[in-house]
Amino acid sequence: MDLRSAVALSILPGISRARAAAVFKELREHSSGAVTLEHVISICAPDGDVRSLAEEARGSAAALLAGAAAVGIAPIRYDEGGYPPLLRAIPDPPPVLWMRGSQEALSRPAVAVVGSRAASPYALEVAARLAGELADRGLVVVSGLARGADGAAHRGCLRAGGATVAVLGSGPDNIYPREHRDLAVSICETGALVSELGPGSAPLPEHFPLRNRLISGISLAVVVVEASEKSGSLITARCALEQGRDVLAVPGSILSGRNRGSHALLKDGAKVVETADDILEGLGWPAAAGRPVESVNLLKSDPLLDKLTLGETYDIDTLTTIFGLPGPRLLARLTEWEMRGRLVRMAGGRYGICRLGSQPRS
């Protein structure tokens, strides 16, 4: 699918973005031929005028692309190399991401740090500290640029000299909240602003729950710093679980309702986080205080990978049987291992194991 059609797919009138994205991915994985915009529309809106809907969407897409080029926003298509590899594995990845900043940050291992908009001083300090520690270890910090814990995480990462990615519920040229415009500029110096919404899109309430699936989708794990029972951070945590990501939480005071959501996650099995080393250990990586993750031996023996035979190749169905992992969690682990140089993806969607210390083939 060409870029204009992919953009059109994300703005189909009267069709949910997530629904169109899910149908698009399903067709790509199970259709032998090229996936067309018309084919997706015929499934999502079987009673609609497919031709008229496609023409209208392509016209709007052309205007969006022209507007993006004028303000320095780059579209990244689903099948391009710069698209975040973990995000491609979720059930409903956006056909196009709109980005401003450093595209390189989207291809590096990342952890999301999220929390309450009305964060307590304790939560602000913890979010900033954890983000800084993750940056020290070479990880990208992902959050939502919201007031409170999100903003503190972005700032903590930047102060440590790290790269951070802000996932927006608006277009990358429409910063919300307004007081974070300077922060957004700083983020773009080493990291990126990303959204599935094109330039000019407003920060409407319905955009943010969909945005949360992207925060978790880009990340290896989600850390919830502070969340009440109705916090939007719990939506991100739920998306993470559905996508097969690890969920971790910071314990807080029991004297108010600020931490009831976080504590509910802990009761349900989320790992307790006090330092970034807890996060690394939760991912199965060795703790390495003050050392980038790229510099430590991440190629240690893995009990799951030990089940594979060097020199053999495996398809997804076979790996599902061998590992006993559900689909979303398996895809997340495969992408993680590929990024860490443990697996190489080959033609036909098959995977092979790499020798310890070797580099994956392109």
C-alpha positions as CSV (number, residue, x, y, z in Angstrom):
1,M,0.0,0.0,0.0
2,D,1.4,3.4,-1.0
3,L,1.9,6.2,1.5
4,R,-1.1,8.2,0.5
5,S,-3.4,5.2,0.8
6,A,-1.9,4.2,4.2
7,V,-2.6,7.8,5.4
8,A,-6.1,7.5,4.0
9,L,-6.6,4.3,5.9
10,S,-6.0,6.1,9.2
11,I,-8.6,8.8,8.5
12,L,-11.5,6.9,7.0
13,P,-14.7,8.8,7.8
14,G,-17.0,7.0,10.2
15,I,-14.5,4.1,10.8
16,S,-12.6,3.7,14.0
17,R,-8.8,4.1,13.6
18,A,-8.1,1.0,15.7
19,R,-10.7,-1.1,13.8
20,A,-9.2,-0.1,10.4
21,A,-5.7,-0.8,11.7
22,A,-6.6,-4.2,13.0
23,V,-8.3,-5.2,9.7
24,F,-5.3,-3.9,7.8
25,K,-2.9,-6.0,9.8
26,E,-5.1,-9.1,9.6
27,L,-5.2,-8.8,5.8
28,R,-1.5,-8.3,5.5
29,E,-0.7,-11.4,7.5
30,H,-3.2,-13.7,5.9
31,S,-3.7,-12.3,2.3
32,S,-1.5,-13.6,-0.5
33,G,-1.9,-10.4,-2.6
34,A,-1.4,-6.7,-1.9
35,V,-3.7,-5.1,0.6
36,T,-5.7,-2.2,-0.9
37,L,-7.5,0.7,0.8
38,E,-10.7,-0.5,-0.9
39,H,-10.4,-4.0,0.5
40,V,-10.1,-2.6,4.1
41,I,-13.1,-0.3,3.5
42,S,-15.2,-3.1,2.2
43,I,-14.7,-5.0,5.4
44,C,-15.0,-2.1,7.8
45,A,-18.0,-0.5,6.1
46,P,-19.7,-3.2,4.0
47,D,-22.8,-1.1,3.5
48,G,-20.9,2.0,2.4
49,D,-19.9,3.4,-1.0
50,V,-16.4,1.9,-1.1
51,R,-15.2,4.0,-4.1
52,S,-16.5,7.3,-2.7
53,L,-15.1,6.7,0.7
54,A,-11.7,5.8,-0.7
55,E,-11.6,8.9,-3.0
56,E,-12.6,11.2,-0.1
57,A,-10.0,9.7,2.2
58,R,-7.2,9.8,-0.4
59,G,-8.0,13.5,-1.0
60,S,-7.8,14.3,2.7
61,A,-4.6,12.2,2.9
62,A,-2.9,14.3,0.2
63,A,-3.7,17.5,2.1
64,L,-2.3,16.0,5.3
65,L,0.9,15.0,3.6
66,A,1.4,18.4,2.2
67,G,0.7,20.0,5.5
68,A,3.1,17.7,7.3
69,A,6.0,18.5,4.9
70,A,5.4,22.2,5.5
71,V,5.9,21.9,9.3
72,G,8.6,19.3,9.4
73,I,6.5,16.3,10.4
74,A,7.6,12.9,8.9
75,P,5.1,10.1,8.2
76,I,6.4,6.6,8.8
77,R,4.6,3.8,7.1
78,Y,3.9,0.5,8.8
79,D,6.2,-1.5,6.6
80,E,9.1,1.0,6.7
81,G,12.3,0.3,8.6
82,G,11.9,3.3,10.8
83,Y,8.6,2.1,12.2
84,P,9.0,1.0,15.9
85,P,9.5,-2.8,15.7
86,L,7.5,-3.6,18.9
87,L,4.6,-1.5,17.8
88,R,4.3,-3.5,14.6
89,A,3.6,-6.6,16.7
90,I,0.4,-5.3,18.5
91,P,-3.1,-6.3,17.2
92,D,-3.9,-2.8,15.8
93,P,-0.7,-0.9,14.8
94,P,-1.4,2.4,13.1
95,P,-0.8,2.1,9.3
96,V,1.1,5.4,9.6
97,L,2.9,7.2,12.5
98,W,3.5,10.9,12.3
99,M,6.8,11.9,13.9
100,R,8.8,15.0,14.7
101,G,12.4,14.6,16.0
102,S,14.9,11.7,15.9
103,Q,13.6,8.6,14.2
104,E,16.5,6.6,15.6
105,A,15.0,6.8,19.1
106,L,12.1,4.7,17.9
107,S,14.2,1.7,17.1
108,R,16.0,1.5,20.5
109,P,14.8,-0.6,23.5
110,A,12.3,1.5,25.5
111,V,10.4,1.5,28.8
112,A,7.2,3.5,29.5
113,V,6.9,5.5,32.7
114,V,3.4,6.8,33.3
115,G,1.3,8.1,36.2
116,S,-1.2,10.5,37.5
117,R,-1.8,14.0,35.9
118,A,-2.4,15.3,39.4
119,A,0.7,13.7,40.7
120,S,1.9,14.1,44.3
121,P,5.4,15.5,44.9
122,Y,6.5,12.0,45.7
123,A,5.3,10.6,42.4
124,L,6.9,13.5,40.5
125,E,10.3,12.8,42.2
126,V,10.0,9.0,41.6
127,A,9.0,9.4,37.9
128,A,12.0,11.7,37.3
129,R,14.4,9.5,39.1
130,L,13.4,6.3,37.4
131,A,13.5,7.9,34.0
132,G,17.0,9.3,34.7
133,E,18.2,5.9,35.8
134,L,16.7,4.2,32.7
135,A,18.5,6.9,30.6
136,D,21.8,6.1,32.4
137,R,21.3,2.5,31.3
138,G,20.8,3.4,27.7
139,L,17.1,2.9,27.5
140,V,14.6,5.2,25.8
141,V,11.9,6.5,28.1
142,V,8.3,6.6,26.7
143,S,5.5,8.6,28.2
144,G,2.5,10.7,27.2
145,L,3.6,14.4,27.6
146,A,0.7,14.9,30.1
147,R,0.9,17.0,33.2
148,G,2.2,15.4,36.3
149,A,4.1,12.1,36.2
150,D,4.5,12.0,32.4
151,G,6.1,15.4,32.2
152,A,8.4,14.5,35.2
153,A,9.5,11.3,33.4
154,H,10.4,13.2,30.2
155,R,12.3,15.9,32.1
156,G,14.1,13.3,34.3
157,C,15.3,11.5,31.2
158,L,16.5,14.7,29.5
159,R,18.4,15.8,32.6
160,A,20.2,12.5,32.5
161,G,21.2,13.1,28.9
162,G,18.9,10.4,27.6
163,A,16.4,10.2,24.7
164,T,12.6,10.2,25.4
165,V,9.6,9.6,23.2
166,A,6.3,11.4,23.8
167,V,3.2,9.8,22.4
168,L,0.5,12.4,21.8
169,G,-3.3,12.4,21.7
170,S,-3.1,15.2,19.0
171,G,-1.1,16.0,16.0
172,P,2.7,16.4,16.5
173,D,2.3,20.1,15.7
174,N,-0.5,20.6,18.3
175,I,1.2,20.3,21.7
176,Y,-1.1,19.6,24.6
177,P,-1.0,20.8,27.3
178,R,0.3,24.2,26.0
179,E,2.7,24.6,28.9
180,H,4.7,21.6,27.6
181,R,5.6,23.3,24.3
182,D,9.2,24.0,25.5
183,L,9.5,20.5,26.8
184,A,8.3,19.2,23.4
185,V,11.1,21.2,21.7
186,S,13.7,19.7,24.1
187,I,12.4,16.2,23.5
188,C,12.8,16.5,19.7
189,E,16.6,17.2,20.1
190,T,17.4,13.6,21.0
191,G,14.0,11.8,21.0
192,A,10.7,12.2,19.2
193,L,7.1,13.2,19.3
194,V,4.9,10.6,17.7
195,S,1.2,10.2,17.1
196,E,-1.2,8.2,14.9
197,L,-3.0,11.5,14.3
198,G,-1.9,13.8,11.5
199,P,-0.9,17.4,11.7
200,G,-3.5,19.8,12.9
201,S,-5.5,17.1,14.9
202,A,-6.9,18.4,18.1
203,P,-6.4,16.8,21.6
204,L,-9.9,15.4,21.8
205,P,-10.9,13.2,24.9
206,E,-11.5,10.1,22.7
207,H,-8.0,10.3,21.3
208,F,-6.2,9.6,24.6
209,P,-7.4,6.0,25.3
210,L,-6.2,5.0,21.8
211,R,-3.0,6.9,22.4
212,N,-2.3,4.7,25.5
213,R,-2.1,1.5,23.4
214,L,0.8,3.1,21.5
215,I,2.7,4.1,24.6
216,S,2.7,0.4,25.7
217,G,3.1,-0.8,22.1
218,I,6.4,1.0,21.6
219,S,7.7,-0.2,25.0
220,L,9.2,-3.4,26.4
221,A,7.5,-2.7,29.8
222,V,5.2,-0.2,31.4
223,V,6.0,1.3,34.9
224,V,3.0,2.9,36.7
225,V,4.3,5.4,39.2
226,E,1.0,6.6,40.8
227,A,-2.5,5.8,39.7
228,S,-5.9,6.1,41.3
229,E,-8.7,3.7,40.6
230,K,-9.8,5.7,37.6
231,S,-6.4,6.8,36.3
232,G,-5.7,6.7,32.6
233,S,-2.5,5.0,33.4
234,L,-4.5,1.9,34.2
235,I,-5.7,1.9,30.5
236,T,-2.0,1.9,29.5
237,A,-1.3,-1.0,31.9
238,R,-4.3,-3.0,30.5
239,C,-3.1,-2.4,26.9
240,A,0.4,-3.6,28.0
241,L,-1.0,-6.8,29.4
242,E,-3.1,-7.4,26.2
243,Q,0.0,-6.8,24.1
244,G,2.2,-9.2,26.2
245,R,4.3,-6.5,27.8
246,D,5.5,-6.5,31.4
247,V,3.7,-4.3,33.9
248,L,5.4,-2.9,36.9
249,A,4.3,-0.5,39.6
250,V,5.7,1.8,42.3
251,P,4.2,1.3,45.8
252,G,2.9,4.4,47.5
253,S,1.1,5.7,50.5
254,I,-2.1,3.9,51.6
255,L,-3.4,7.1,53.4
256,S,-5.1,8.5,50.3
257,G,-6.7,7.1,47.2
258,R,-3.8,8.2,44.9
259,N,-2.3,4.8,44.8
260,R,-5.2,2.4,44.8
261,G,-4.9,1.7,41.1
262,S,-1.1,1.0,41.4
263,H,-1.7,-1.2,44.4
264,A,-4.4,-3.1,42.6
265,L,-1.8,-3.8,39.9
266,L,0.6,-5.1,42.5
267,K,-2.0,-7.3,44.0
268,D,-2.6,-8.8,40.5
269,G,1.0,-9.7,40.1
270,A,2.8,-6.6,38.8
271,K,6.4,-6.4,39.9
272,V,7.4,-3.8,42.6
273,V,9.7,-1.1,41.3
274,E,12.0,0.9,43.5
275,T,14.9,1.5,41.1
276,A,15.7,1.0,37.4
277,D,17.5,-2.2,38.2
278,D,14.1,-3.7,39.3
279,I,12.9,-2.9,35.8
280,L,15.9,-4.5,34.1
281,E,15.5,-7.6,36.2
282,G,11.8,-7.8,35.3
283,L,12.8,-7.8,31.7
284,G,15.3,-10.6,32.4
285,W,18.3,-8.3,31.9
286,P,21.2,-8.1,34.4
287,A,21.3,-5.0,36.6
288,A,24.0,-2.6,35.5
289,A,24.0,0.6,37.5
290,G,25.4,3.5,35.6
291,R,26.2,1.3,32.5
292,P,24.2,1.4,29.2
293,V,22.3,-1.7,28.4
294,E,24.3,-2.0,25.2
295,S,27.5,-2.5,27.1
296,V,26.4,-5.3,29.4
297,N,26.1,-9.0,28.4
298,L,22.5,-9.2,27.4
299,L,23.2,-12.4,25.4
300,K,23.1,-14.6,28.5
301,S,21.4,-17.9,28.4
302,D,17.6,-17.7,28.2
303,P,15.6,-20.7,29.3
304,L,13.1,-20.2,26.5
305,L,15.7,-19.7,23.8
306,D,17.5,-22.7,25.1
307,K,14.6,-24.8,23.7
308,L,15.7,-23.8,20.1
309,T,18.3,-25.5,18.0
310,L,21.1,-23.6,16.4
311,G,20.8,-23.8,12.6
312,E,17.1,-24.6,12.6
313,T,14.4,-22.1,11.5
314,Y,10.9,-21.9,13.0
315,D,7.6,-20.4,12.0
316,I,5.2,-18.6,14.4
317,D,3.0,-21.6,14.9
318,T,5.9,-23.8,15.8
319,L,7.3,-21.2,18.2
320,T,3.9,-20.8,19.9
321,T,3.9,-24.5,20.6
322,I,7.5,-24.7,21.8
323,F,7.3,-21.7,24.1
324,G,3.7,-22.0,25.3
325,L,3.2,-18.2,25.0
326,P,0.0,-16.6,23.7
327,G,0.3,-14.7,20.4
328,P,0.7,-11.1,21.6
329,R,3.3,-12.0,24.2
330,L,5.2,-14.2,21.8
331,L,5.4,-11.5,19.2
332,A,6.7,-9.0,21.8
333,R,9.3,-11.5,23.0
334,L,10.4,-12.3,19.4
335,T,10.9,-8.6,18.7
336,E,12.8,-8.1,21.9
337,W,15.1,-11.0,21.2
338,E,15.6,-9.8,17.6
339,M,16.6,-6.3,18.9
340,R,19.0,-7.9,21.4
341,G,20.7,-10.0,18.7
342,R,19.4,-13.4,19.9
343,L,17.1,-14.1,17.0
344,V,17.2,-13.2,13.3
345,R,14.1,-12.9,11.2
346,M,14.3,-14.6,7.8
347,A,12.4,-14.8,4.6
348,G,8.8,-16.1,5.0
349,G,8.5,-14.9,8.6
350,R,10.7,-17.6,10.0
351,Y,13.1,-17.1,12.9
352,G,16.5,-18.6,13.6
353,I,18.7,-18.4,16.7
354,C,22.0,-16.5,16.7
355,R,25.2,-17.7,18.4
356,L,25.9,-16.0,21.7
357,G,27.8,-12.8,21.0
358,S,27.2,-12.9,17.2
359,Q,25.4,-10.2,15.3
360,P,22.1,-10.8,13.6
361,R,22.1,-10.8,9.9
362,S,20.3,-8.1,8.0
